[in-house]
């Protein structure tokens, strides 16, 4: 079974977790890169990101290095923006079908997952959901214990296949 970890990361937390998951699962990895990255700094960055979520923006992405249609199972990851999915992942989810395919969800956040998992499930109609995990700022907050939790979670997900 070919597995793919697909993620977007702005500050590096989701990237760190995605790389950990990919190694633990023996999966390929695909980082989503917007054509135009969010350039605001400080608190303005959060306001701009939140506006993007509320306006349901779907930013253009740079060409993908991997064809997702060639994979059988997906780990999908996002930072939490305004209690929801970061717009670059929304763009990706709107372009590909996951119907009948096993899907596991992960997110990174500073204060809680909000509605992100419900919104991800809604954006992946027909996906066979195997589980979800959220991590709080793993780059700076108990890094190794959180990454170990992610590795154990991957084992649980793979045991369901």
C-alpha positions as CSV (number, residue, x, y, z in Angstrom):
1,X,0.0,0.0,0.0
2,X,1.5,3.4,-1.0
3,X,1.1,6.0,1.7
4,X,1.4,9.7,1.3
5,X,1.7,12.5,4.0
6,X,0.3,15.7,2.6
7,X,0.6,18.9,4.6
8,X,1.0,22.6,4.7
9,X,3.1,24.4,7.3
10,X,3.7,28.1,7.9
11,X,5.9,28.1,11.0
12,X,7.4,24.6,10.9
13,X,5.3,22.8,13.5
14,X,3.2,20.8,11.0
15,X,6.3,20.1,8.9
16,X,8.1,18.6,11.9
17,X,5.1,16.4,12.6
18,X,4.6,15.5,9.0
19,X,8.3,14.3,8.7
20,X,7.9,12.3,11.9
21,X,4.7,10.6,10.6
22,X,6.3,9.9,7.2
23,X,9.3,8.2,8.7
24,X,7.1,6.2,11.1
25,X,4.7,5.1,8.4
26,X,7.2,4.5,5.6
27,X,5.3,7.1,3.6
28,X,6.2,9.6,0.9
29,X,5.8,13.2,1.7
30,X,4.3,16.2,-0.1
31,X,4.5,19.7,1.2
32,X,2.0,22.1,-0.2
33,X,3.5,25.5,-1.2
34,X,1.3,28.4,-2.1
35,X,2.2,30.5,-5.2
36,X,2.1,33.5,-2.9
37,X,3.1,32.8,0.7
38,X,1.7,34.8,3.6
39,X,4.2,37.5,4.2
40,X,2.7,39.4,7.1
41,X,4.5,39.3,10.5
42,X,3.5,39.1,14.1
43,X,-0.1,39.4,15.0
44,X,-0.9,40.8,11.6
45,X,-0.1,37.3,10.2
46,X,-2.8,35.8,12.3
47,X,-5.4,38.4,11.3
48,X,-4.5,37.9,7.6
49,X,-4.6,34.1,8.0
50,X,-7.9,34.2,9.8
51,X,-9.4,36.4,7.1
52,X,-8.3,33.9,4.5
53,X,-10.1,31.1,6.3
54,X,-13.3,33.2,6.9
55,X,-13.4,34.2,3.2
56,X,-12.9,30.5,2.2
57,X,-9.9,31.4,0.1
58,X,-8.3,28.7,-1.9
59,X,-4.8,30.0,-2.9
60,X,-3.0,28.8,-6.0
61,X,-0.4,26.2,-5.2
62,X,3.0,25.6,-6.8
63,X,3.0,22.5,-9.0
64,X,3.0,19.3,-7.0
65,X,6.2,17.1,-7.1
66,X,4.1,14.0,-6.6
67,X,0.8,12.7,-8.2
68,X,-1.5,12.0,-5.2
69,X,-3.7,9.8,-7.4
70,X,-1.0,7.2,-7.3
71,X,-1.4,6.6,-3.6
72,X,-3.7,4.3,-1.6
73,X,-3.6,5.9,1.9
74,X,-3.2,9.5,3.1
75,X,-2.1,11.3,6.2
76,X,-3.4,14.9,5.9
77,X,-2.0,17.7,8.1
78,X,-2.6,21.4,8.7
79,X,-1.9,24.1,11.2
80,X,-5.1,25.4,12.8
81,X,-6.1,28.8,11.5
82,X,-9.2,30.5,13.0
83,X,-10.2,27.1,14.3
84,X,-10.1,25.6,10.8
85,X,-8.0,24.3,8.0
86,X,-5.3,26.4,6.5
87,X,-6.3,27.6,3.0
88,X,-3.5,25.8,1.1
89,X,-4.7,22.5,2.4
90,X,-8.3,23.5,1.5
91,X,-7.1,24.1,-2.1
92,X,-5.5,20.6,-2.2
93,X,-8.5,18.9,-0.7
94,X,-10.9,20.5,-3.2
95,X,-8.9,19.1,-6.1
96,X,-8.5,15.5,-5.3
97,X,-10.9,12.6,-4.5
98,X,-10.2,10.4,-1.4
99,X,-13.4,8.4,-1.8
100,X,-12.9,4.9,-0.4
101,X,-9.4,5.6,0.6
102,X,-8.0,5.4,4.2
103,X,-7.3,8.8,5.6
104,X,-5.7,9.9,8.9
105,X,-5.8,13.5,10.0
106,X,-3.3,15.6,12.0
107,X,-3.0,19.2,13.1
108,X,-0.8,21.5,15.0
109,X,-2.1,24.5,17.0
110,X,-1.3,27.0,19.7
111,X,-4.5,26.7,21.7
112,X,-6.7,23.9,20.5
113,X,-7.9,22.1,17.4
114,X,-11.2,24.0,17.2
115,X,-13.4,22.6,14.4
116,X,-10.5,21.5,12.2
117,X,-11.1,17.8,12.2
118,X,-14.8,18.2,11.5
119,X,-14.0,20.6,8.6
120,X,-11.3,18.2,7.3
121,X,-13.8,15.3,7.3
122,X,-16.3,17.4,5.4
123,X,-13.7,18.4,2.9
124,X,-12.8,14.7,2.2
125,X,-16.2,13.2,1.3
126,X,-16.1,9.4,1.0
127,X,-12.8,9.1,2.9
128,X,-12.4,6.1,5.2
129,X,-11.2,7.9,8.4
130,X,-8.8,6.0,10.6
131,X,-8.1,8.6,13.3
132,X,-6.8,12.0,14.1
133,X,-4.2,13.6,16.4
134,X,-3.5,17.2,17.4
135,X,-0.3,18.5,18.8
136,X,0.3,21.8,20.5
137,X,3.3,23.8,19.1
138,X,5.6,20.7,19.0
139,X,8.7,22.7,17.9
140,X,8.7,24.5,21.2
141,X,6.4,22.6,23.6
142,X,7.6,19.2,24.9
143,X,8.9,18.3,21.4
144,X,10.1,14.7,21.9
145,X,7.1,13.5,24.0
146,X,4.7,14.9,21.3
147,X,6.7,13.4,18.5
148,X,6.6,10.1,20.3
149,X,2.9,10.4,20.6
150,X,2.7,10.9,16.9
151,X,4.8,7.8,16.2
152,X,2.6,5.7,18.4
153,X,-0.5,7.1,16.7
154,X,0.9,6.1,13.4
155,X,1.3,2.5,14.7
156,X,-2.4,2.6,15.7
157,X,-3.4,3.9,12.3
158,X,-1.4,1.3,10.4
159,X,-2.8,-1.5,12.5
160,X,-6.3,-0.6,11.2
161,X,-5.3,-1.2,7.5
